[in-house]
Amino acid sequence: DQVEAMTLADKVVVLNGGRIEQVGSPMELYHNPANLFVAGFLGTPKMGFLKGRASRVEASGCEVELDAGCRLFLPVSGTTLNAGDPVTLGIRPEHLNRGSEGNCQLTVKADVSERLGSDTYCHVVTGNGEQLTMRIRGDFTPRYGESLSLTLEAAH
């Protein structure tokens, strides 16, 4: 049970089919997952994934052009990438923001909203069909199919 592991453990071992994927503290695994399995397994709601390509690569970071329609510079080492390489960007629901201010703006369509009191989980779909979940404070409830602008926090 990931919730129990995250709240009670000092060290977590993430297994996938009997194989160890990553070992570390709960927050180390949450913030620095070793692969897509660990990234998608930890966290509620789950991390969203967007496909794209590396468009510029530097030692200090890399620029990614997402298939969903925006480009952003990520402050992560790009030494193992070449321009044109396919990439998958993982983003947690709390790092997606409503609005059009920021360097990577996506237009999405609202799907289902889960109003939980202090938070709302808004499930959205990008123009190319990728699904994301936004965690929004309060009781924001868009209409089904409503067009929304959101930005990604590149630091995360």
DSSP file with accessible surface (Angstrom, degrees, kcal/mol):
  #  RESIDUE AA STRUCTURE BP1 BP2  ACC     N-H-->O    O-->H-N    N-H-->O    O-->H-N    TCO  KAPPA ALPHA  PHI   PSI    X-CA   Y-CA   Z-CA
    1    1 A D     >        0   0  141      0, 0.0     4,-2.4     0, 0.0     5,-0.2   0.000 360.0 360.0 360.0 113.9    0.0    0.0    0.0
    2    2 A Q  H  >  +     0   0   42      1,-0.2     4,-2.8     2,-0.2     5,-0.2   0.861 360.0  54.4 -64.9 -34.9    1.7    3.1   -1.2
    3    3 A V  H  > S+     0   0   84      2,-0.2     4,-2.0     1,-0.2     5,-0.2   0.945 111.3  45.5 -64.9 -44.8   -0.1    5.5    1.2
    4    4 A E  H  > S+     0   0  115      1,-0.2     4,-2.4     2,-0.2     5,-0.4   0.929 114.2  48.8 -63.0 -43.5    1.0    3.4    4.2
    5    5 A A  H  X S+     0   0   31     -4,-2.4     4,-1.7     1,-0.2    -2,-0.2   0.922 111.9  48.8 -62.9 -42.8    4.5    3.2    2.9
    6    6 A M  H  < S+     0   0   45     -4,-2.8    -1,-0.2     1,-0.2    -2,-0.2   0.850 118.6  38.8 -67.0 -34.7    4.8    6.9    2.3
    7    7 A T  H  < S+     0   0  102     -4,-2.0    -2,-0.2    -5,-0.2    -1,-0.2   0.790 127.3  27.7 -88.9 -27.7    3.4    7.8    5.7
    8    8 A L  H  < S+     0   0  128     -4,-2.4    -3,-0.2    -5,-0.2     2,-0.2   0.718  98.5  87.1-108.2 -23.9    5.1    5.2    7.9
    9    9 A A     <  -     0   0   34     -4,-1.7     3,-0.1    -5,-0.4    -4,-0.0  -0.483  46.7-164.8 -90.0 150.0    8.4    4.1    6.3
   10   10 A D  S    S+     0   0  151      1,-0.3     2,-0.4    -2,-0.2    -1,-0.1   0.689  90.9  23.4 -90.0 -29.8   11.9    5.6    6.6
   11   11 A K  S    S-     0   0  146     14,-0.2     2,-0.4    15,-0.1    -1,-0.3  -0.999  73.1-161.1-139.3 138.0   12.9    3.6    3.5
   12   12 A V  E     -A   24   0A  15     12,-3.4    12,-2.0    -2,-0.4     2,-0.5  -0.944   7.1-156.7-122.5 139.8   10.8    2.2    0.7
   13   13 A V  E     -A   23   0A  75     -2,-0.4     2,-0.6    10,-0.2    10,-0.2  -0.977  13.3-152.7-113.0 118.9   11.5   -0.6   -1.8
   14   14 A V  E     -A   22   0A   5      8,-2.8     7,-3.2    -2,-0.5     8,-1.0  -0.844  15.0-166.4 -95.2 120.0    9.4   -0.3   -4.9
   15   15 A L  E     -A   20   0A 101     -2,-0.6     2,-0.4     5,-0.2     5,-0.2  -0.838  13.2-172.4-107.4 145.9    8.9   -3.7   -6.5
   16   16 A N  E >  S-A   19   0A  66      3,-2.5     3,-1.5    -2,-0.4    -2,-0.0  -0.929  80.1 -22.4-137.5 106.5    7.7   -4.4  -10.0
   17   17 A G  T 3  S-     0   0   85     -2,-0.4     3,-0.1     1,-0.3    -1,-0.0   0.861 127.6 -51.2  61.2  35.3    7.0   -8.1  -10.8
   18   18 A G  T 3  S+     0   0   71      1,-0.3     2,-0.4     0, 0.0    -1,-0.3   0.429 116.2 115.9  82.5  -0.2    9.4   -9.1   -8.1
   19   19 A R  E <  S-A   16   0A 160     -3,-1.5    -3,-2.5     1,-0.0     2,-0.4  -0.855  70.2-119.3-105.2 135.4   12.2   -6.9   -9.4
   20   20 A I  E     +A   15   0A  99     -2,-0.4    -5,-0.2    -5,-0.2     3,-0.1  -0.593  31.3 175.7 -73.9 123.6   13.5   -3.9   -7.3
   21   21 A E  E     -     0   0A  25     -7,-3.2     2,-0.3    -2,-0.4    -1,-0.2   0.812  64.3 -14.9 -93.7 -41.1   12.9   -0.7   -9.2
   22   22 A Q  E     -A   14   0A  25     -8,-1.0    -8,-2.8     2,-0.1     2,-0.4  -0.958  51.0-155.8-164.5 148.0   14.2    1.8   -6.6
   23   23 A V  E     +A   13   0A  65     -2,-0.3     2,-0.3   -10,-0.2   -10,-0.2  -0.992  42.8  97.0-127.7 135.3   15.1    2.1   -2.9
   24   24 A G  E    S-A   12   0A   5    -12,-2.0   -12,-3.4    -2,-0.4    -2,-0.1  -0.976  71.4 -46.8 171.6-177.2   15.0    5.3   -0.9
   25   25 A S     >  -     0   0   44     -2,-0.3     4,-2.5   -14,-0.2     5,-0.3  -0.357  59.2-108.3 -70.2 156.2   13.1    7.5    1.5
   26   26 A P  H  > S+     0   0   14      0, 0.0     4,-2.1     0, 0.0     5,-0.1   0.920 119.8  44.0 -53.8 -45.2    9.5    8.2    0.6
   27   27 A M  H  > S+     0   0   99      2,-0.2     4,-2.7     1,-0.2     5,-0.3   0.832 109.9  55.9 -74.6 -28.9   10.1   11.8   -0.5
   28   28 A E  H  > S+     0   0   93      2,-0.2     4,-2.4     1,-0.2    -1,-0.2   0.939 111.3  44.6 -63.5 -44.3   13.3   10.9   -2.4
   29   29 A L  H  < S+     0   0    0     -4,-2.5    -2,-0.2     2,-0.2    -1,-0.2   0.888 114.6  49.7 -65.6 -39.0   11.2    8.4   -4.4
   30   30 A Y  H  < S+     0   0   34     -4,-2.1    -2,-0.2    -5,-0.3    -1,-0.2   0.927 121.1  32.5 -66.0 -46.7    8.4   10.9   -4.9
   31   31 A H  H  < S+     0   0  104     -4,-2.7    -2,-0.2     1,-0.2    -1,-0.2   0.737 131.7  30.0 -85.6 -24.9   10.6   13.8   -6.0
   32   32 A N  S  < S-     0   0  110     -4,-2.4    -1,-0.2    -5,-0.3    -2,-0.2  -0.446  74.3-178.7-134.4  62.3   13.3   11.8   -7.9
   33   33 A P        -     0   0   38      0, 0.0    -4,-0.1     0, 0.0    -3,-0.1  -0.356  25.4-139.9 -64.9 143.3   11.8    8.6   -9.3
   34   34 A A  S    S-     0   0   65      1,-0.1     2,-0.3     2,-0.0   -12,-0.0   0.725  76.2  -4.3 -76.2 -23.5   14.3    6.4  -11.1
   35   35 A N  S  > S-     0   0   55      1,-0.1     4,-2.4   -13,-0.0     5,-0.2  -0.932  82.4 -84.1-158.8 178.3   12.0    5.5  -14.0
   36   36 A L  H  > S+     0   0   91     -2,-0.3     4,-2.5     1,-0.2     5,-0.2   0.839 120.4  57.4 -64.5 -33.9    8.4    5.8  -15.3
   37   37 A F  H  > S+     0   0   71      2,-0.2     4,-1.8     1,-0.2    -1,-0.2   0.964 111.0  41.2 -62.8 -50.4    7.1    2.9  -13.2
   38   38 A V  H  > S+     0   0    0      1,-0.2     4,-2.1     2,-0.2    -2,-0.2   0.929 114.8  52.9 -63.6 -43.1    8.2    4.5   -9.9
   39   39 A A  H  < S+     0   0    5     -4,-2.4     8,-0.6     1,-0.2    -1,-0.2   0.909 114.9  40.4 -59.8 -42.0    7.0    7.9  -11.1
   40   40 A G  H  < S+     0   0    8     -4,-2.5    -1,-0.2    -5,-0.2    -2,-0.2   0.742 113.2  55.0 -80.1 -21.1    3.6    6.6  -12.0
   41   41 A F  H  < S+     0   0   89     -4,-1.8     2,-0.4    -5,-0.2    -2,-0.2   0.897  99.3  63.5 -80.5 -41.3    3.2    4.3   -8.9
   42   42 A L  S  < S+     0   0    2     -4,-2.1     5,-0.4    -5,-0.2     2,-0.1  -0.696  84.9  44.1 -91.9 138.0    3.8    6.9   -6.2
   43   43 A G  S    S-     0   0    6     -2,-0.4     4,-0.1     3,-0.1   -40,-0.1   0.043  76.3 -96.0 109.5 141.0    1.5    9.8   -5.6
   44   44 A T  S    S+     0   0   95      1,-0.1     2,-0.2     2,-0.1    -1,-0.1  -0.982 112.6  26.9-134.4 118.6   -2.2   10.3   -5.4
   45   45 A P  S    S-     0   0   21      0, 0.0    -1,-0.1     0, 0.0    90,-0.0   0.663 113.9-106.1 -70.4 170.6   -3.4   11.3   -7.9
   46   46 A K        -     0   0  137     -2,-0.2    87,-0.2     1,-0.1    -6,-0.1  -0.161  32.5 -96.1 -66.9 155.3   -0.9    9.8  -10.3
   47   47 A M        -     0   0   25     -8,-0.6     2,-0.3    -5,-0.4    45,-0.2  -0.380  39.5-129.6 -63.8 144.4    1.8   11.7  -12.2
   48   48 A G  E     -B   91   0B   9     43,-3.0    43,-2.6    85,-0.2     2,-0.4  -0.700  16.0-146.1 -96.4 153.9    0.9   12.6  -15.7
   49   49 A F  E     -B   90   0B  64     82,-0.5     2,-0.4    -2,-0.3    41,-0.2  -0.974  11.1-170.7-125.7 134.5    3.1   11.8  -18.7
   50   50 A L  E     -B   89   0B   0     39,-2.6    39,-3.3    -2,-0.4     2,-0.2  -0.986  17.2-136.6-124.3 132.4    3.6   13.9  -21.9
   51   51 A K  E     +B   88   0B 109     -2,-0.4    16,-2.8    37,-0.2    17,-0.5  -0.567  40.6 129.1 -86.1 150.0    5.5   12.7  -24.9
   52   52 A G  E     -BC  87  66B   4     35,-2.2    35,-2.6    14,-0.3     2,-0.3  -0.925  46.3 -96.5-170.2-163.6    7.9   15.0  -26.8
   53   53 A R  E     -BC  86  65B 125     12,-2.2    12,-2.9    33,-0.3     2,-0.4  -0.985  32.2-110.4-137.1 145.5   11.3   15.4  -28.3
   54   54 A A  E     + C   0  64B   1     31,-2.7    30,-4.0    -2,-0.3    10,-0.3  -0.622  34.7 177.3 -71.0 124.6   14.5   17.1  -27.0
   55   55 A S  E     +     0   0B  38      8,-3.0     2,-0.3    -2,-0.4     9,-0.2   0.693  68.2  15.9-105.0 -23.8   14.9   20.2  -29.2
   56   56 A R  E     - C   0  63B 102      7,-1.4     7,-2.9    26,-0.1     2,-0.4  -0.972  68.5-161.1-148.8 136.2   18.1   21.6  -27.6
   57   57 A V  E     + C   0  62B  43     -2,-0.3     2,-0.3     5,-0.2     5,-0.2  -0.975  17.4 158.6-127.2 129.4   20.5   19.9  -25.2
   58   58 A E  E >   - C   0  61B  77      3,-2.5    20,-1.4    -2,-0.4     3,-0.8  -0.928  51.5-110.2-137.8 164.8   23.0   21.6  -22.8
   59   59 A A  T 3  S+     0   0   76     -2,-0.3    20,-0.2     1,-0.2     3,-0.1   0.856 119.5  51.1 -64.7 -31.7   24.9   20.4  -19.7
   60   60 A S  T 3  S-     0   0   81      1,-0.2     2,-0.3    17,-0.1    -1,-0.2   0.578 128.7 -48.0 -84.2  -9.9   22.7   22.8  -17.7
   61   61 A G  E <   -C   58   0B   0     -3,-0.8    -3,-2.5    14,-0.2     2,-0.3  -0.971  53.3-105.7 165.8-176.4   19.4   21.6  -19.1
   62   62 A C  E     -CD  57  74B   4     12,-1.9    12,-3.3    -2,-0.3     2,-0.4  -0.996  17.6-129.7-143.6 147.9   17.4   20.7  -22.1
   63   63 A E  E     -CD  56  73B  34     -7,-2.9    -8,-3.0    -2,-0.3    -7,-1.4  -0.821  26.2-161.6 -95.7 134.2   14.6   22.2  -24.1
   64   64 A V  E     -CD  54  72B   3      8,-3.0     8,-2.3    -2,-0.4     2,-0.7  -0.965  12.1-153.7-120.8 133.1   11.7   19.9  -24.8
   65   65 A E  E     -CD  53  71B  92    -12,-2.9   -12,-2.2    -2,-0.4     6,-0.2  -0.936  23.0-145.7-103.7 113.9    9.1   20.3  -27.5
   66   66 A L  E >   -C   52   0B   5      4,-3.1     3,-1.8    -2,-0.7     4,-0.4  -0.578  15.3-133.6 -82.5 143.3    6.0   18.5  -26.3
   67   67 A D  T 3  S+     0   0   95    -16,-2.8   -15,-0.1     1,-0.3    -1,-0.1   0.777 105.3  69.0 -61.5 -25.2    3.6   16.7  -28.7
   68   68 A A  T 3  S-     0   0   16    -17,-0.5    59,-0.4     2,-0.1    39,-0.3   0.560 125.2 -90.6 -74.6 -10.3    0.8   18.4  -26.8
   69   69 A G  S <  S+     0   0   61     -3,-1.8     2,-0.3     1,-0.3    -2,-0.1   0.716  86.9  85.6 116.9  21.7    1.9   21.8  -28.2
   70   70 A a        -     0   0   16     -4,-0.4    -4,-3.1    34,-0.1     2,-0.4  -0.956  52.9-138.0-144.9 169.7    4.4   23.7  -26.2
   71   71 A R  E     +D   65   0B 112     32,-0.4     2,-0.3    -2,-0.3    -6,-0.2  -0.973  23.4 172.7-128.0 138.1    8.1   24.0  -25.6
   72   72 A L  E     -D   64   0B   4     -8,-2.3    -8,-3.0    -2,-0.4     2,-0.5  -0.996  30.7-124.9-147.9 152.2    9.9   24.4  -22.3
   73   73 A F  E     -D   63   0B  60     -2,-0.3   -10,-0.3   -10,-0.2    30,-0.1  -0.857  27.1-156.1 -96.5 124.9   13.4   24.5  -20.9
   74   74 A L  E     -D   62   0B  20    -12,-3.3     2,-2.1    -2,-0.5   -12,-1.9  -0.880  17.1-134.1-106.1 132.3   14.0   22.0  -18.1
   75   75 A P  S    S+     0   0   83      0, 0.0     2,-0.3     0, 0.0   -14,-0.2  -0.300  70.1 109.6 -81.6  55.8   16.8   22.5  -15.5
   76   76 A V  S    S-     0   0   80     -2,-2.1    -2,-0.1   -14,-0.1     2,-0.0  -0.953  80.8 -88.8-127.3 150.5   18.0   18.9  -15.7
   77   77 A S        -     0   0   72     -2,-0.3     3,-0.2     1,-0.1   -18,-0.2  -0.328  32.6-171.0 -60.3 131.0   21.2   17.6  -17.2
   78   78 A G    >   +     0   0    0    -20,-1.4     3,-1.9   -17,-0.3   -19,-0.1   0.152  50.1 116.1-106.7  18.8   20.8   16.8  -20.9
   79   79 A T  T 3  S+     0   0  101      1,-0.3    -1,-0.1   -20,-0.2   -20,-0.1   0.715  75.7  50.6 -65.6 -20.3   24.2   15.1  -21.3
   80   80 A T  T 3  S+     0   0  125     -3,-0.2     2,-0.3     2,-0.0    -1,-0.3   0.417 103.6  76.2 -95.8   2.8   22.6   11.7  -22.2
   81   81 A L    <   -     0   0   40     -3,-1.9     2,-0.3     4,-0.0    -3,-0.0  -0.768  60.1-154.9-112.2 158.9   20.3   13.2  -24.8
   82   82 A N    >   -     0   0  115     -2,-0.3     3,-2.4   -26,-0.0   -28,-0.3  -0.933  42.6 -88.0-122.6 151.1   20.7   14.4  -28.4
   83   83 A A  T 3  S+     0   0   69     -2,-0.3   -28,-0.2     1,-0.3   -27,-0.0  -0.337 117.7  29.7 -56.5 132.9   18.5   16.9  -30.1
   84   84 A G  T 3  S+     0   0   41    -30,-4.0    -1,-0.3     1,-0.3   -29,-0.1   0.207  85.6 135.6  99.0 -14.8   15.6   15.0  -31.7
   85   85 A D    <   -     0   0   50     -3,-2.4   -31,-2.7   -31,-0.1    -1,-0.3  -0.401  60.9-111.3 -65.2 141.1   15.6   12.2  -29.1
   86   86 A P  E     -B   53   0B  92      0, 0.0     2,-0.3     0, 0.0   -33,-0.3  -0.477  41.7-178.0 -70.6 143.8   12.1   11.2  -27.9
   87   87 A V  E     -B   52   0B  27    -35,-2.6   -35,-2.2    -2,-0.1     2,-0.5  -0.941  23.9-141.7-137.0 159.8   11.4   12.0  -24.2
   88   88 A T  E     -B   51   0B  48     -2,-0.3     2,-0.5   -37,-0.2   -37,-0.2  -0.996  16.7-152.9-123.2 123.3    8.6   11.6  -21.7
   89   89 A L  E     -B   50   0B  20    -39,-3.3   -39,-2.6    -2,-0.5     2,-0.4  -0.849   6.7-155.4 -96.6 126.0    8.0   14.4  -19.4
   90   90 A G  E     +B   49   0B  27     -2,-0.5     2,-0.4   -41,-0.2   -41,-0.2  -0.876  15.1 177.7-100.8 134.0    6.4   13.5  -16.0
   91   91 A I  E     -B   48   0B   6    -43,-2.6   -43,-3.0    -2,-0.4     5,-0.1  -0.996  22.6-133.3-140.1 130.7    4.4   16.1  -14.2
   92   92 A R    >   -     0   0    8     -2,-0.4     3,-2.2    64,-0.3   -45,-0.1  -0.509  28.0-113.0 -80.0 151.9    2.6   15.8  -10.9
   93   93 A P  G >  S+     0   0    1      0, 0.0    42,-2.0     0, 0.0     3,-1.2   0.821 115.1  58.2 -55.2 -32.2   -1.0   17.2  -10.6
   94   94 A E  G 3  S+     0   0   49      1,-0.2    40,-0.1    40,-0.2    -2,-0.0   0.582  99.1  60.2 -77.7  -5.9    0.1   19.9   -8.1
   95   95 A H  G <  S+     0   0   22     -3,-2.2    58,-1.8    61,-0.1     2,-0.5   0.219  84.9  89.5-106.4  14.0    2.6   21.3  -10.6
   96   96 A L  E <   -E  152   0C   3     -3,-1.2     2,-0.4    56,-0.2    39,-0.2  -0.941  62.2-165.7-106.5 131.1    0.0   22.1  -13.3
   97   97 A N  E     -E  151   0C  62     54,-2.6    54,-2.7    -2,-0.5     2,-0.1  -0.934  19.7-120.8-122.2 143.2   -1.5   25.6  -13.0
   98   98 A R  E    S+E  150   0C 132     -2,-0.4    52,-0.2    52,-0.2     3,-0.2  -0.457  72.6  53.0 -71.9 149.7   -4.6   27.2  -14.5
   99   99 A G  S    S-     0   0   34     50,-2.2    -2,-0.1    -2,-0.1    49,-0.0  -0.465  83.5 -95.1 114.9 175.0   -3.9   30.3  -16.5
  100  100 A S  S    S+     0   0   66     -2,-0.2     2,-0.6     5,-0.1    -1,-0.1   0.150  79.9 109.8-119.1  17.0   -1.8   31.4  -19.4
  101  101 A E        +     0   0  176     -3,-0.2     2,-0.2     3,-0.1     3,-0.1  -0.862  57.1  62.6 -98.3 120.2    1.1   32.9  -17.7
  102  102 A G  S    S-     0   0   45     -2,-0.6     3,-0.1     1,-0.1    51,-0.1  -0.782  89.3 -88.1 148.2 169.8    4.3   30.9  -18.0
  103  103 A N  S    S+     0   0  102     -2,-0.2     2,-0.5    49,-0.2   -32,-0.4   0.619 112.5  48.5 -87.6 -11.2    6.6   29.6  -20.7
  104  104 A a        +     0   0    0     48,-0.3    48,-1.3   -34,-0.1     2,-0.5  -0.888  69.6 178.1-130.7 103.0    4.7   26.4  -21.5
  105  105 A Q  E     -F  151   0C  94     -2,-0.5     2,-0.4    46,-0.2    46,-0.2  -0.904   5.0-171.2-109.2 130.7    1.0   26.9  -22.1
  106  106 A L  E     -F  150   0C   3     44,-3.0    44,-2.4    -2,-0.5     2,-0.5  -0.945  16.6-143.9-117.8 142.2   -1.3   24.0  -23.0
  107  107 A T  E     +F  149   0C  86     -2,-0.4    20,-0.7   -39,-0.3     2,-0.3  -0.922  32.1 172.3-102.3 126.3   -4.9   24.2  -24.1
  108  108 A V  E     -FG 148 126C   3     40,-2.7    40,-3.0    -2,-0.5     2,-0.4  -0.852  31.0-121.3-129.1 165.2   -6.8   21.2  -22.7
  109  109 A K  E     -FG 147 125C 114     16,-2.5    16,-2.1    -2,-0.3    38,-0.2  -0.929  31.0-118.9-109.4 133.4  -10.4   20.0  -22.6
  110  110 A A  E     + G   0 124C   3     36,-2.7    35,-2.9    -2,-0.4    14,-0.2  -0.446  36.5 169.0 -69.2 139.4  -12.0   19.4  -19.2
  111  111 A D  E     -     0   0C  57     12,-2.9     2,-0.3     1,-0.4    13,-0.1   0.447  56.9  -7.6-113.2 -99.5  -13.2   15.8  -18.6
  112  112 A V  E     -     0   0C  78     32,-0.1    11,-3.2    11,-0.1     2,-0.4  -0.791  58.1-155.1-106.6 143.5  -14.2   14.8  -15.1
  113  113 A S  E     - G   0 122C  32     -2,-0.3     2,-0.6     9,-0.2     9,-0.2  -0.962   1.8-158.8-117.7 136.3  -13.8   16.9  -11.9
  114  114 A E  E     - G   0 121C  83      7,-3.0     7,-2.5    -2,-0.4     2,-0.6  -0.939   9.8-157.3-112.7 106.9  -13.6   15.4   -8.4
  115  115 A R  E     + G   0 120C 144     -2,-0.6     5,-0.2     5,-0.2    24,-0.1  -0.753  19.1 169.8 -87.5 119.8  -14.5   18.0   -5.8
  116  116 A L        -     0   0   92      3,-2.8     2,-1.0    -2,-0.6     4,-0.2   0.155  50.7-106.0-116.7  16.1  -13.0   17.0   -2.5
  117  117 A G  S    S+     0   0   55      2,-0.2    -1,-0.1     1,-0.2    21,-0.0  -0.788 110.5  28.4  97.7 -95.8  -13.6   20.1   -0.4
  118  118 A S  S    S+     0   0   88     -2,-1.0    20,-3.3    19,-0.1     2,-0.3   0.746 130.4  34.8 -73.9 -22.3  -10.2   21.8   -0.1
  119  119 A D  E     - H   0 137C  18     18,-0.3    -3,-2.8    20,-0.1     2,-0.4  -0.929  63.2-154.9-129.7 155.4   -9.0   20.4   -3.4
  120  120 A T  E     -GH 115 136C   0     16,-3.0    16,-3.0    -2,-0.3     2,-0.7  -0.999  10.5-149.1-126.4 132.0  -10.5   19.6   -6.8
  121  121 A Y  E     -GH 114 135C  38     -7,-2.5    -7,-3.0    -2,-0.4     2,-0.6  -0.919  17.1-166.8 -97.7 115.7   -8.9   17.0   -9.1
  122  122 A C  E     -GH 113 134C   0     12,-2.6    12,-2.8    -2,-0.7     2,-0.5  -0.919   7.3-152.6-109.1 112.7   -9.7   18.1  -12.6
  123  123 A H  E     + H   0 133C  47    -11,-3.2   -12,-2.9    -2,-0.6     2,-0.3  -0.750  23.4 177.6 -86.1 129.4   -9.0   15.4  -15.2
  124  124 A V  E     -GH 110 132C   1      8,-2.8     8,-2.4    -2,-0.5     2,-0.4  -0.861  23.5-139.9-132.1 163.5   -8.2   17.0  -18.6
  125  125 A V  E     -GH 109 131C  39    -16,-2.1   -16,-2.5    -2,-0.3     6,-0.2  -0.993  18.4-134.8-128.0 130.7   -7.2   15.8  -22.1
  126  126 A T  E >   -G  108   0C   6      4,-2.9     3,-2.1    -2,-0.4   -18,-0.2  -0.265  36.0 -96.4 -75.1 170.5   -4.6   17.5  -24.3
  127  127 A G  T 3  S+     0   0   78    -20,-0.7    -1,-0.1   -59,-0.4   -19,-0.1   0.756 126.3  48.9 -60.8 -24.7   -5.2   18.2  -28.0
  128  128 A N  T 3  S-     0   0   72      2,-0.1    -1,-0.3   -60,-0.0   -60,-0.1   0.224 125.2 -98.4-103.2  16.1   -3.3   15.0  -28.9
  129  129 A G  S <  S+     0   0   48     -3,-2.1     2,-0.2     1,-0.3    -2,-0.1   0.473  72.4 143.9  91.2   3.0   -5.3   12.9  -26.5
  130  130 A E        -     0   0   29    -79,-0.1    -4,-2.9     1,-0.0     2,-0.4  -0.571  43.0-134.6 -77.6 140.1   -2.9   12.6  -23.5
  131  131 A Q  E     +H  125   0C 146     -2,-0.2   -82,-0.5    -6,-0.2     2,-0.3  -0.792  26.8 173.7-100.8 137.4   -4.6   12.6  -20.1
  132  132 A L  E     -H  124   0C   4     -8,-2.4    -8,-2.8    -2,-0.4     2,-0.4  -0.929  22.2-140.8-133.1 158.6   -3.5   14.7  -17.2
  133  133 A T  E     -H  123   0C  22     -2,-0.3     2,-0.4   -10,-0.2   -10,-0.2  -0.992  14.1-157.9-121.5 129.6   -4.9   15.4  -13.7
  134  134 A M  E     -H  122   0C   0    -12,-2.8   -12,-2.6    -2,-0.4     2,-0.7  -0.876   7.7-147.6-103.2 137.6   -4.7   18.9  -12.2
  135  135 A R  E     -H  121   0C  94    -42,-2.0     2,-0.4    -2,-0.4   -14,-0.2  -0.930  24.6-179.1-103.8 115.5   -4.9   19.4   -8.4
  136  136 A I  E     -H  120   0C  16    -16,-3.0   -16,-3.0    -2,-0.7     2,-0.2  -0.949  27.7-120.2-120.2 134.5   -6.6   22.7   -7.8
  137  137 A R  E    S+H  119   0C 206     -2,-0.4   -18,-0.3   -18,-0.2     3,-0.2  -0.511  78.8   8.8 -70.6 137.2   -7.2   24.3   -4.4
  138  138 A G  S    S-     0   0   29    -20,-3.3   -22,-0.3    -2,-0.2     2,-0.3  -0.430 109.7 -47.8  92.5-163.9  -10.9   24.9   -3.8
  139  139 A D        +     0   0  104     -2,-0.1     2,-0.3   -24,-0.1    -1,-0.1  -0.322  64.3 162.6-112.2  52.0  -14.0   23.9   -5.6
  140  140 A F        -     0   0   38     -2,-0.3    -4,-0.1    -3,-0.2    -2,-0.0  -0.526  11.6-179.9 -66.9 126.5  -13.2   24.8   -9.2
  141  141 A T        -     0   0   69     -2,-0.3     2,-0.1   -28,-0.1    -1,-0.1  -0.773   6.8-167.8-136.6  93.2  -15.6   22.9  -11.5
  142  142 A P        -     0   0   11      0, 0.0     2,-0.2     0, 0.0   -29,-0.1  -0.387  32.0-101.7 -73.9 158.4  -15.2   23.4  -15.2
  143  143 A R    >   -     0   0  178      1,-0.1     3,-2.5     4,-0.1   -33,-0.3  -0.525  48.3 -88.2 -74.6 148.5  -18.0   22.1  -17.6
  144  144 A Y  T 3  S+     0   0  181      1,-0.3   -33,-0.2    -2,-0.2    -1,-0.1  -0.320 116.6  14.3 -56.4 129.3  -17.3   18.9  -19.4
  145  145 A G  T 3  S+     0   0   33    -35,-2.9    -1,-0.3     1,-0.3   -34,-0.1   0.368  90.2 148.4  84.9  -5.5  -15.5   19.7  -22.7
  146  146 A E    <   -     0   0   54     -3,-2.5   -36,-2.7   -35,-0.1     2,-0.4  -0.355  50.8-119.2 -63.7 139.4  -14.7   23.2  -21.6
  147  147 A S  E     - F   0 109C  62    -38,-0.2     2,-0.3    -3,-0.1   -38,-0.2  -0.674  36.6-175.6 -81.6 129.6  -11.4   24.5  -23.0
  148  148 A L  E     - F   0 108C  15    -40,-3.0   -40,-2.7    -2,-0.4     2,-0.4  -0.947  20.4-139.4-126.8 147.5   -8.8   25.4  -20.3
  149  149 A S  E     + F   0 107C  53     -2,-0.3   -50,-2.2   -42,-0.2     2,-0.3  -0.886  28.7 172.8-101.8 136.7   -5.4   27.0  -20.4
  150  150 A L  E     -EF  98 106C   0    -44,-2.4   -44,-3.0    -2,-0.4     2,-0.3  -0.970  18.8-147.7-140.9 157.1   -2.8   25.5  -18.1
  151  151 A T  E     -EF  97 105C  10    -54,-2.7   -54,-2.6    -2,-0.3     2,-0.4  -0.918  13.9-131.5-122.3 153.5    0.9   26.0  -17.5
  152  152 A L  E     -E   96   0C   6    -48,-1.3     2,-1.0    -2,-0.3   -48,-0.3  -0.843  18.3-127.2-102.4 139.4    3.6   23.5  -16.4
  153  153 A E    >   -     0   0   62    -58,-1.8     3,-1.9    -2,-0.4   -51,-0.0  -0.757  20.6-164.1 -85.3 102.3    6.1   24.4  -13.6
  154  154 A A  T 3  S+     0   0   22     -2,-1.0    -1,-0.2     1,-0.3   -82,-0.0   0.790  83.3  67.2 -61.4 -27.1    9.4   23.6  -15.4
  155  155 A A  T 3         0   0   83      1,-0.3    -1,-0.3   -81,-0.1    -2,-0.0   0.722 360.0 360.0 -67.3 -17.4   11.3   23.5  -12.1
  156  156 A H    <         0   0  113     -3,-1.9   -64,-0.3   -61,-0.1    -1,-0.3   0.172 360.0 360.0-109.6 360.0    9.3   20.4  -11.2
